[in-house]
Amino acid sequence: NVPDWHTSQAGPFDLWPVGLGFEYFYGFVGGDTNQWAPAITENTRPVEPPHDDPDYHFDVDMADKAIGWLRMQHAVAPNKPFFCYYAPGTAHAPHHAPKEWIGRFKGKFDKGWDQVREEILAQQKKLGIVPQNTQLTKRPEGIRAWDSLNADQKKVYAHMMEVYAAALSHCDHQIGRVVDAVEEMGELDNTLIIYIQGDNGASAEGNPNGLLNEMSFFNNIKEEFSEVERRMDQLGGPMTFNHYPMGWAHATDSPFQ
C-alpha cells in the first residue's frame, strides 16, 4: 500500500505496485511530490487532491488511506495476513509542514549546524548507536562554519531546519496514527513493523544557502539570498518547494561525511 515507484504515468503498468502483487495502491509515482498539491495515483488512475480544503496535507491523506485499508482488510478477512507498505514522501524535499508544527521548533536550531552535529553524535553514543570512540569527520570545504555566517544568514538557515524538523515530526505523527490503528484492531502484538525513515543519507541538493524551490538546483538556477530571506515565512507552505542548506545535511548525517 502507498509506496513510491519511479515509473511512468503512461504505463506500461506491469512494474507498478498493482502489477507486482499489491492489491491496492494509493500514493505518488516518482521520487518526490508536493505535499500540498500532490500528484496522486490510485492503482493506475490519476486522482485530483481536494482544492477546497486549506488544511489538506498529503502525509495526512496517505495515513488516512492506509488506516482505512487496514480496517477494511481486518473487517472483511480478519484471519488473512496483511502487508501494508506505507511510504510517504517526507523526509525528501520539499519540506512541507503545517505552520503550527513549524512553530514547535522555533529557536531550536539557532545554535547552528556545527554544534547540532556534535550533539547528535553525543546522543548517538549515549544510546549505543555508534561506538564510544567514534569521531566526527571534518566539515567539507563547501560548507561554511556556522560562526562565519552573518546574523541574517543564521536566521534564515536556522528557520529552514525548523521547517525540516517540523515536516519530519509531522510525518512521524502520521506513521504513529497508522501504528495506533493496528493496535486498535488488536493486531499490534501479531504484526511485524519495519520502520525506515528515508532510503538514503541527508541531501546536499539545497546548496550552501538552501532553496525556495528544489528544482532550481536541477535546472542550474541561482536563487539570491535576499529573495529567500524575503520569503522566509513562506518556507514549508504551498508557495515553496523548499530545501535546507547542505550544512544541515552534514549535521544530520553525523558522524559521516
C-alpha positions in Angstrom: 0.0 0.0 0.0 1.1 3.5 -0.9 4.8 3.1 -1.9 6.6 5.5 -4.3 7.9 4.0 -7.5 10.0 5.5 -10.3 7.7 4.7 -13.2 5.8 6.5 -15.9 2.2 7.6 -15.6 1.7 6.5 -19.2 2.5 2.9 -18.3 3.0 0.0 -19.0 1.8 -0.9 -15.6 3.4 -4.4 -15.2 6.1 -2.8 -12.9 3.6 -0.7 -11.0 2.6 -1.9 -7.5 -0.6 -3.4 -8.7 1.4 -5.3 -11.3 3.8 -6.7 -8.7 1.4 -8.2 -6.3 -0.1 -5.3 -4.4 -3.9 -5.5 -4.2 -4.2 -1.7 -3.8 -2.1 1.3 -4.4 -2.6 4.9 -3.2 0.4 7.3 -3.4 2.6 9.1 -5.9 4.7 7.9 -8.8 8.1 9.4 -8.7 10.9 10.4 -6.3 9.1 13.2 -4.6 5.9 15.2 -4.6 4.3 18.4 -3.4 2.6 17.7 0.0 0.1 20.5 -0.5 -0.8 19.7 -4.2 0.4 16.2 -4.8 0.4 14.1 -8.0 -1.8 11.3 -6.6 -2.3 7.9 -8.2 -4.9 5.3 -7.0 -3.9 1.9 -8.5 -3.2 3.3 -12.0 -5.7 6.2 -12.1 -4.7 9.8 -11.5 -6.6 11.4 -8.6 -7.1 15.1 -8.1 -6.3 16.3 -4.5 -9.0 18.4 -2.9 -8.8 22.1 -3.8 -11.2 23.4 -1.2 -9.5 22.2 2.0 -6.9 24.7 3.2 -5.6 22.2 5.8 -5.1 19.4 3.3 -1.7 17.7 3.5 -0.7 14.6 1.6 1.1 12.9 4.5 -2.2 13.0 6.4 -4.2 11.8 3.4 -1.8 8.8 2.9 -2.1 7.9 6.6 -5.9 8.1 6.3 -6.0 5.8 3.3 -3.6 3.3 4.9 -5.7 3.2 8.0 -8.9 2.8 6.0 -7.3 0.0 4.0 -6.1 -1.8 7.2 -9.5 -1.6 8.8 -11.2 -2.8 5.7 -8.9 -5.8 5.4 -9.4 -6.7 9.1 -13.2 -6.4 8.8 -13.5 -8.4 5.6 -10.9 -11.1 6.2 -9.7 -10.9 9.9 -7.8 -14.1 9.6 -5.9 -13.1 6.5 -2.4 -11.8 7.0 -1.9 -8.3 5.6 1.1 -6.4 4.2 1.0 -2.6 4.2 3.8 -0.7 2.6 3.3 2.9 3.8 5.9 5.1 2.1 5.4 8.9 2.5 7.5 11.4 0.5 8.7 13.1 3.7 11.7 13.4 4.6 12.6 14.1 1.0 12.3 17.6 -0.2 10.1 19.6 -0.5 9.9 20.1 3.3 6.3 20.9 3.7 4.7 21.2 7.1 1.7 23.0 8.8 2.6 26.3 10.4 1.7 25.1 13.9 4.2 22.3 13.6 6.9 24.6 12.4 6.2 26.9 15.4 7.0 24.0 17.7 10.7 24.1 16.7 11.2 27.9 16.8 14.7 28.6 18.1 15.8 25.0 18.5 18.4 25.3 15.8 19.7 28.8 16.5 22.9 27.1 17.8 23.8 26.2 14.2 24.8 23.1 12.3 28.3 22.6 13.8 27.0 22.4 17.3 24.0 20.3 16.3 26.3 17.8 14.6 28.3 17.4 17.8 25.2 17.0 19.9 23.8 14.3 17.5 27.0 12.3 17.9 26.9 12.6 21.7 23.3 11.4 21.7 24.2 8.5 19.4 26.9 7.4 21.8 24.5 7.7 24.7 22.0 5.5 23.0 24.7 3.0 21.9 24.1 3.6 18.2 27.8 4.2 17.5 30.9 3.1 19.3 32.1 5.3 22.1 35.4 6.1 20.2 33.5 7.4 17.1 34.9 10.7 15.9 33.3 13.2 13.5 34.6 13.6 10.0 35.8 17.1 9.1 33.4 19.6 7.7 33.8 19.7 3.8 35.2 22.9 2.3 32.0 23.8 0.6 30.2 24.1 3.9 30.8 27.3 5.9 31.4 27.3 9.6 28.3 28.5 11.4 30.2 31.1 13.3 31.3 32.7 10.0 27.8 33.5 8.9 26.1 36.9 9.5 23.0 37.3 11.6 20.6 37.3 8.6 22.1 34.1 7.2 21.8 32.4 10.6 18.2 33.5 11.0 17.2 32.1 7.6 19.2 28.9 7.8 18.0 28.1 11.3 14.4 28.5 10.2 15.0 26.2 7.2 16.0 23.5 9.7 13.0 24.3 11.9 10.8 23.7 8.8 12.5 20.4 8.0 12.2 19.2 11.6 8.5 20.1 11.6 8.0 18.2 8.3 9.7 15.1 9.8 7.9 15.3 13.1 4.5 15.8 11.4 5.2 12.8 9.1 6.3 10.7 12.1 3.0 11.6 13.8 1.1 10.2 10.8 3.1 7.0 11.0 2.1 6.8 14.6 -1.5 7.1 13.6 -1.1 4.0 11.3 0.5 2.0 14.1 -2.3 3.1 16.5 -4.8 1.8 14.1 -3.1 -1.6 14.1 -3.2 -1.6 17.9 -6.9 -0.6 17.9 -7.6 -3.7 15.7 -5.9 -5.8 18.4 -3.2 -6.9 16.0 -0.1 -5.0 17.2 1.4 -7.9 19.0 0.8 -10.1 16.0 2.4 -7.6 13.5 6.0 -7.1 12.4 6.7 -3.4 11.9 9.8 -2.3 10.0 10.4 1.4 10.2 12.7 3.0 7.7 12.6 6.9 7.6 14.5 7.8 4.4 16.2 5.5 2.0 19.5 7.4 1.8 21.5 9.9 3.8 20.6 13.6 4.1 20.5 15.5 0.8 23.0 18.3 -0.1 20.9 19.4 -3.0 19.9 22.5 -1.1 23.3 24.0 -1.9 25.1 26.3 0.7 22.2 28.7 1.0 19.1 26.4 0.9 16.4 26.8 -1.7 12.9 28.1 -2.1 12.5 25.7 -5.0 14.4 22.4 -5.1 14.1 22.4 -8.8 16.4 25.4 -9.0 19.3 23.0 -8.2 18.4 20.6 -11.1 18.0 23.5 -13.6 21.1 25.3 -12.6 19.2 28.4 -11.5 20.7 30.6 -8.9 18.5 31.8 -6.1 19.5 35.1 -4.5 19.8 35.0 -0.7 17.8 38.3 -0.5 14.8 36.7 -2.2 15.0 33.6 0.1 15.1 35.9 3.1 12.2 38.0 1.9 10.0 34.9 1.5 11.3 33.1 4.7 7.9 33.0 6.3 6.6 31.1 3.2 9.0 28.2 3.7 7.2 24.9 4.2 4.0 26.3 2.7 2.2 25.8 -0.6 4.1 28.6 -2.3 7.5 26.9 -1.9 9.2 23.7 -2.9 11.9 24.2 -0.3 15.1 22.5 0.7 17.6 23.3 3.6 21.3 24.3 3.2 23.8 21.5 2.9 25.2 22.4 6.3 22.2 20.8 7.9 22.6 17.7 5.7 26.1 17.4 7.0 24.9 17.8 10.6 22.1 15.3 10.4 24.3 12.7 8.7 26.5 12.7 11.8 29.0 11.1 12.2 29.5 10.6 8.4 30.7 12.9 5.8 
